[in-house]
Amino acid sequence: MTSATVCSNAYIVEGVLGSLPTVALVHPSGAELVVALRGATVLAWRAPWGAGSEEREVRDLLDGYVAESELLAQEATRSGLMFPFANRVAAGTYTFDGVTHHVPPAPGEVGTLHGFVRLQDWELVPGVDAEDSVDGAVSVELATCVRSTDVAGYPFDLETRIRFELTEESLDVTWSYRNVGRLAAPVTAGWHPYFRVPGHATIDALELHVPARATVATDAGLIPLDGEAAREVRAAVGPLGLAGTTLDTAFTGLVPDADGLARTRVLDPATGAGVEVWQERGNMHVYTGDGLGSRARASIALEPVESLTNAFNRPDCAQQVRLAAGEEREFRFGARVIAPREG
């Protein structure tokens, strides 16, 4: 039986109890999803793992917050929804339609980054149930609003919904947002999850595959260089062994498969097992987690994003981020288990 339940006692992940409400999905296969209403933040994704039916057990594939205090502090922005801007805005300042705005850093943060809906409480959209869908998925949909008076430096009105669909082997996300104000608004979205491969305490024995035509070149503050200087042409990445490899790097010019989706993979080269992140467009930002203290390199951030970092300040992204009054846009992405090779 599929189910979606709002937990009244709320934040329960790996035995940690707190006061923030969560939504839990359970699939007949045993796959599970736990989402906090604070930020629509995925706390846990678990799925059957292994080669044969008797060997498969439900394992953690996402390295999320393990305590409510981590979520409140936004430590490492684990599974953060980045909106209405993704990654950094240089000096927190941008100009849109001739008006200059300044968005201050979020409390406790030193720079303006990752947007601010990750700090908001989202609401469960009633009546959403994918139990009878063709692929047997169970789903939940959450929604929130951005009002022109909410955050200094962002005087625009938006409505946004995100739908999580869970199957035995996948977590698929459909994110829509609409400009409900009277003026055009700058908007771009991204997701900041950390993935782990069961059986590996660190990412060092894994390899990375990114189907990209270019690496994004940045300055010391991780702001992309101006114009075409930001795009360093290269062949697709992979297989790239992660031992000794440090990345906090965006890749652009993603090459889609025949179905139109670009797929980034982190794999155990010995077995072929791993996790795949797909996206319909945009860029892929990869972070190997080297600066995360005791959890350094325990997992890898594979971040699908619509635009380059600092897109609000880039003429080459101006049309990409512009959302006219009344206009709606959708961004689709997700993750899938890659089973071990047979034999």
C-alpha positions as CSV (number, residue, x, y, z in Angstrom):
1,M,0.0,0.0,0.0
2,T,1.3,3.4,-1.0
3,S,0.9,6.2,1.5
4,A,1.7,9.9,2.2
5,T,1.5,10.9,5.8
6,V,2.1,14.2,7.6
7,C,3.8,13.3,10.9
8,S,2.5,15.3,13.8
9,N,5.6,14.7,16.0
10,A,7.5,15.4,12.9
11,Y,11.3,15.3,12.5
12,I,12.1,11.6,12.8
13,V,15.1,10.5,10.7
14,E,17.5,7.8,12.0
15,G,15.9,8.1,15.4
16,V,16.2,11.9,15.7
17,L,13.1,13.5,17.1
18,G,12.2,17.2,16.8
19,S,9.3,19.6,16.2
20,L,9.4,20.3,12.5
21,P,6.6,18.7,10.5
22,T,7.5,16.1,7.9
23,V,5.8,14.1,5.1
24,A,6.7,10.4,4.7
25,L,6.1,8.4,1.6
26,V,6.2,4.6,1.6
27,H,6.3,2.5,-1.6
28,P,5.2,-1.2,-1.7
29,S,8.8,-2.1,-2.6
30,G,10.0,-0.7,0.7
31,A,11.3,2.5,-0.8
32,E,10.9,5.5,1.5
33,L,11.0,9.2,1.3
34,V,10.9,11.7,4.1
35,V,10.5,15.4,3.4
36,A,10.5,18.3,5.9
37,L,7.9,21.0,5.3
38,R,10.7,23.5,6.3
39,G,12.1,24.2,2.8
40,A,10.4,21.1,1.3
41,T,13.7,19.5,2.3
42,V,14.3,15.9,1.5
43,L,15.7,14.3,4.7
44,A,15.9,10.7,3.6
45,W,15.5,8.7,0.4
46,R,15.8,4.9,0.8
47,A,15.4,2.2,-1.8
48,P,16.0,-1.5,-2.3
49,W,19.7,-2.2,-3.0
50,G,21.4,-5.3,-4.2
51,A,21.7,-7.7,-7.1
52,G,19.1,-10.4,-6.4
53,S,15.6,-10.3,-4.9
54,E,16.8,-12.1,-1.8
55,E,19.8,-9.9,-1.4
56,R,18.0,-6.6,-1.8
57,E,17.6,-4.5,1.3
58,V,16.4,-1.0,1.8
59,R,19.5,1.3,2.1
60,D,20.0,5.1,2.5
61,L,21.0,6.8,-0.8
62,L,20.8,10.4,0.4
63,D,23.1,12.0,2.9
64,G,20.6,14.5,4.5
65,Y,20.3,16.3,7.8
66,V,20.5,14.0,10.7
67,A,19.3,16.5,13.3
68,E,16.8,19.2,13.4
69,S,19.5,21.7,14.5
70,E,21.4,21.0,11.2
71,L,18.3,21.8,9.2
72,L,17.7,25.0,11.1
73,A,21.3,26.1,10.7
74,Q,21.2,25.0,7.0
75,E,24.5,23.2,7.4
76,A,25.9,22.3,4.0
77,T,22.4,23.1,2.5
78,R,21.7,19.4,2.4
79,S,18.9,18.8,-0.2
80,G,18.1,22.5,-0.2
81,L,15.8,23.8,-2.9
82,M,17.6,26.8,-4.3
83,F,15.1,29.4,-5.4
84,P,14.5,32.1,-6.6
85,F,18.2,32.0,-7.3
86,A,20.6,29.1,-7.3
87,N,24.1,29.2,-5.8
88,R,25.7,32.7,-5.5
89,V,24.7,36.2,-6.3
90,A,27.9,38.2,-6.4
91,A,28.1,40.6,-3.4
92,G,24.3,40.0,-3.0
93,T,23.7,42.7,-5.7
94,Y,22.0,42.5,-9.1
95,T,20.3,44.8,-11.6
96,F,17.0,43.9,-13.2
97,D,15.1,46.1,-15.6
98,G,17.3,49.0,-14.7
99,V,16.8,48.8,-10.9
100,T,19.6,47.6,-8.6
101,H,18.7,45.3,-5.7
102,H,20.6,44.0,-2.8
103,V,19.7,40.7,-1.1
104,P,21.5,40.3,2.2
105,P,22.9,36.9,3.3
106,A,20.6,34.6,5.2
107,P,21.1,34.5,9.0
108,G,24.3,32.8,9.9
109,E,25.6,32.8,6.3
110,V,28.5,34.9,5.0
111,G,27.3,35.3,1.4
112,T,24.1,35.6,-0.6
113,L,23.5,32.1,-1.9
114,H,21.0,29.3,-2.6
115,G,17.9,31.5,-2.4
116,F,15.5,31.6,0.5
117,V,12.6,29.3,0.0
118,R,14.7,26.6,1.8
119,L,14.0,28.7,4.9
120,Q,10.3,28.8,4.5
121,D,7.6,26.5,5.6
122,W,5.8,24.8,2.7
123,E,2.3,23.4,2.7
124,L,1.1,20.0,1.7
125,V,-1.2,20.2,-1.4
126,P,-4.2,18.1,-0.7
127,G,-5.6,15.5,-3.0
128,V,-2.4,14.6,-4.7
129,D,-2.1,10.8,-5.1
130,A,-0.2,8.9,-7.8
131,E,-1.1,5.5,-6.3
132,D,-2.8,4.5,-9.6
133,S,-0.2,5.8,-11.9
134,V,1.2,3.4,-14.6
135,D,4.6,3.0,-12.9
136,G,3.1,2.5,-9.5
137,A,4.6,5.7,-8.1
138,V,3.4,7.3,-4.9
139,S,3.7,11.1,-4.7
140,V,3.4,14.2,-2.6
141,E,3.1,17.8,-3.7
142,L,4.2,20.8,-1.6
143,A,3.7,24.6,-2.3
144,T,4.8,27.9,-1.1
145,C,4.7,31.6,-2.1
146,V,7.3,34.3,-2.4
147,R,5.9,37.8,-1.7
148,S,7.5,41.1,-2.7
149,T,7.6,42.0,1.0
150,D,9.2,38.8,2.2
151,V,12.9,39.4,1.6
152,A,14.8,42.6,1.1
153,G,16.1,43.0,-2.4
154,Y,13.6,40.6,-4.0
155,P,10.4,42.7,-4.6
156,F,8.6,40.1,-6.7
157,D,5.6,37.8,-6.3
158,L,5.8,34.1,-7.1
159,E,3.9,30.9,-6.5
160,T,5.8,27.6,-6.7
161,R,4.9,23.9,-6.3
162,I,7.1,20.8,-6.2
163,R,6.0,17.2,-6.7
164,F,8.1,14.3,-5.5
165,E,7.3,10.9,-7.0
166,L,8.7,7.7,-5.5
167,T,9.0,4.3,-7.2
168,E,11.0,1.2,-6.3
169,E,14.2,2.6,-7.9
170,S,13.6,6.3,-8.5
171,L,12.8,9.7,-7.0
172,D,11.5,12.0,-9.6
173,V,10.8,15.7,-9.1
174,T,8.6,18.2,-11.0
175,W,9.0,21.8,-9.9
176,S,6.8,24.5,-11.3
177,Y,6.7,28.2,-10.6
178,R,4.6,31.1,-11.7
179,N,5.0,34.9,-11.6
180,V,1.8,36.2,-10.0
181,G,3.0,39.8,-9.8
182,R,2.5,42.7,-12.2
183,L,6.1,42.9,-13.2
184,A,8.6,40.6,-14.8
185,A,10.9,38.8,-12.3
186,P,14.3,37.2,-12.4
187,V,14.0,33.5,-11.4
188,T,16.1,30.4,-11.5
189,A,16.0,27.1,-9.6
190,G,18.3,24.3,-8.5
191,W,18.5,21.4,-6.0
192,H,21.4,20.7,-3.6
193,P,21.3,17.0,-2.6
194,Y,24.2,14.8,-1.4
195,F,24.2,11.2,-2.5
196,R,26.0,8.1,-1.1
197,V,26.6,4.7,-2.5
198,P,25.8,1.9,0.0
199,G,28.9,0.0,1.1
200,H,31.1,3.0,0.8
201,A,32.0,5.1,3.9
202,T,33.6,7.7,1.6
203,I,33.4,8.6,-2.1
204,D,37.1,7.8,-2.7
205,A,36.6,4.4,-4.3
206,L,33.8,5.7,-6.6
207,E,34.0,7.2,-10.1
208,L,32.0,10.1,-11.6
209,H,30.5,10.5,-15.1
210,V,29.2,13.9,-16.3
211,P,27.9,14.2,-19.9
212,A,29.2,17.8,-20.3
213,R,30.9,19.8,-23.1
214,A,32.4,22.4,-20.9
215,T,33.5,23.2,-17.3
216,V,32.5,26.5,-15.8
217,A,35.6,28.6,-15.0
218,T,35.3,30.9,-11.9
219,D,37.2,33.4,-9.9
220,A,38.4,32.7,-6.3
221,G,34.9,33.4,-5.0
222,L,33.3,30.7,-7.3
223,I,31.7,33.4,-9.4
224,P,31.8,32.4,-13.1
225,L,34.0,34.5,-15.3
226,D,32.4,37.0,-17.7
227,G,31.0,35.9,-21.0
228,E,32.5,33.0,-23.0
229,A,35.5,33.0,-20.7
230,A,33.3,31.1,-18.2
231,R,33.1,28.1,-20.5
232,E,36.1,25.9,-20.8
233,V,35.5,23.4,-23.6
234,R,36.2,19.8,-22.7
235,A,35.2,16.2,-23.4
236,A,32.6,14.5,-21.2
237,V,33.8,13.7,-17.7
238,G,34.3,10.1,-16.9
239,P,35.1,7.7,-15.7
240,L,36.8,10.1,-13.3
241,G,38.1,8.4,-10.2
242,L,37.3,10.4,-7.1
243,A,40.2,9.4,-5.0
244,G,42.3,12.5,-4.7
245,T,39.8,14.5,-6.8
246,T,38.4,17.8,-5.3
247,L,35.5,19.4,-7.0
248,D,33.3,22.4,-6.3
249,T,32.7,22.8,-10.0
250,A,29.8,23.4,-12.4
251,F,29.5,21.7,-15.8
252,T,27.6,23.1,-18.7
253,G,26.7,22.1,-22.2
254,L,25.2,18.8,-20.9
255,V,24.6,16.2,-23.6
256,P,21.2,14.5,-23.4
257,D,20.5,10.9,-24.1
258,A,18.0,9.9,-26.8
259,D,15.1,10.7,-24.5
260,G,16.2,14.3,-24.0
261,L,17.5,13.8,-20.5
262,A,21.1,14.4,-19.3
263,R,22.4,11.9,-16.8
264,T,25.2,12.3,-14.3
265,R,26.3,9.1,-12.5
266,V,28.4,8.2,-9.5
267,L,29.3,4.5,-9.6
268,D,31.3,1.8,-7.9
269,P,33.6,0.7,-10.7
270,A,33.9,-2.8,-9.2
271,T,30.2,-3.6,-9.4
272,G,28.7,-0.9,-11.7
273,A,26.2,0.0,-8.9
274,G,25.5,3.6,-8.1
275,V,23.2,6.5,-8.3
276,E,22.2,8.5,-11.4
277,V,20.8,12.1,-11.4
278,W,18.9,13.1,-14.5
279,Q,17.7,16.6,-15.6
280,E,15.9,17.9,-18.6
281,R,18.1,21.0,-19.1
282,G,20.5,23.4,-17.3
283,N,23.8,22.7,-15.7
284,M,25.3,20.2,-13.2
285,H,27.2,21.4,-10.2
286,V,29.4,18.8,-8.4
287,Y,30.8,19.2,-4.9
288,T,32.9,16.5,-3.3
289,G,32.3,17.8,0.2
290,D,35.8,18.4,1.2
291,G,35.0,21.2,3.6
292,L,32.3,19.4,5.6
293,G,34.3,18.5,8.8
294,S,33.5,15.1,10.2
295,R,31.3,14.3,7.2
296,A,33.8,15.4,4.5
297,R,33.7,13.2,1.4
298,A,31.1,10.9,3.0
299,S,28.8,11.7,0.0
300,I,28.8,13.8,-3.2
301,A,26.6,16.7,-4.1
302,L,25.2,16.3,-7.6
303,E,23.2,19.5,-8.1
304,P,20.9,20.0,-11.1
305,V,20.5,23.8,-11.7
306,E,18.7,25.7,-14.4
307,S,21.4,28.5,-14.9
308,L,24.9,29.5,-14.3
309,T,25.9,30.8,-10.8
310,N,25.3,34.6,-10.6
311,A,22.8,34.3,-13.5
312,F,21.0,37.5,-12.3
313,N,24.1,39.5,-13.2
314,R,25.0,37.8,-16.5
315,P,23.8,39.3,-19.9
316,D,24.1,35.8,-21.4
317,C,21.5,34.5,-18.9
318,A,19.1,37.5,-19.0
319,Q,16.4,35.9,-21.1
320,Q,16.9,32.5,-19.4
321,V,16.1,33.9,-15.9
322,R,13.4,36.4,-17.0
323,L,9.9,35.3,-16.0
324,A,7.1,37.6,-17.4
325,A,4.1,38.5,-15.4
326,G,1.7,35.6,-15.5
327,E,4.3,33.2,-17.0
328,E,4.8,29.7,-15.6
329,R,7.9,27.5,-16.0
330,E,8.8,23.9,-15.0
331,F,12.0,22.2,-14.1
332,R,12.2,18.4,-14.0
333,F,14.9,16.3,-12.5
334,G,15.4,13.2,-10.3
335,A,17.5,10.4,-9.1
336,R,17.6,6.6,-9.9
337,V,19.3,3.6,-8.5
338,I,21.7,1.9,-10.9
339,A,21.8,-1.8,-10.2
340,P,25.0,-3.8,-10.1
341,R,26.2,-5.5,-13.2
342,E,24.9,-9.1,-13.6
343,G,27.5,-11.8,-13.2
